Amino acid sequence: MKILLRLSICLTLLIACSDDEPTEVSMISSTPFYPLTTGHTLTYQVDQVVIYDEGLTRDSSSYLLQEIVADSYVDNGGATVHLIDQYQKSTTQEEWEYHQRISLSFRNNQLIRTEMNIPIIIMDLPINDGQIWDNTALFDSSIEREISGDMITFYQDWTGEYLSTDGSEMIGDLSFDSVVSISTADFENRLALRRGTEKYAKDVGLIYQGLMILDTQCFDACQNVPWEEKAETGLVMTKQIIAYDN
């Protein structure tokens, strides 16, 4: 009788367990703050200053940059990879010239932008005010990049953080009502400054990017000197939207 009772209890437990369906984890594969429909086009004005040769040389340049969602494919892991072609020209009168192809993909509820084989996690989803993530988790952030012959740890101490998730922005003549602002880097010591900001508008995409990647060896004598003046290596860059086409 005891044996039958034990068997009855075991069968009851097995049936109860079989009724519980496995919990499915919902994976995010899109965001209205970065539309990736084929043909979506964004055009930017880019201004930058490149500093090198121990700070003795500062090269300023401006150009137009266009990004077009060109194609997509499904990789071996089942993720959709969106391909974006970049074009450049110096003036509005010139013809667009092909520059490079970058990609964007959603993995583990994160939006990843890969450029020059560097996969940056530009968004951690869902979007929440104050949320922080490791935006260089997919590569070695100590790698160096060359800037006019000088080597610099470009991605040193980068961290992603949502600064605001429902703001508004005016860039030139363009007005945007729903904007997410992100800090991509905010690190400073006596040797280095890494500061970055990106802004994304709903149904548009990236509308602003600012970067200050600067190194110096000037310490005590430069305590009150602005980074743009005391920097010996690095760049200061702004990228602002001037047109878009859905």
Buried (B, 14 or more C-beta within 10 A) or exposed (E): EEEEEEEEEEEEEEEEEEEEEEEEEEEBBEBBBBBBEEEBBBBBBBBBBBBBEEBEEBEEEEBBBBBBBBEBEEEEEEBBBBBBBBBBBEEEEEEBEEBEEBBBBBBEBBBBBBBEEBBBBBBBBEBEEEBEBEBBEBEEBEEEBEBEEBEBBBBBBBBBBBBEBEBEBEBEEBEBEBBBBBBBBBEBEEEBBBBBBBBBBBBBBBBBBBBBBBBBEBEEEBEEEEBBEBBBBBBBBBBBBBBBEE
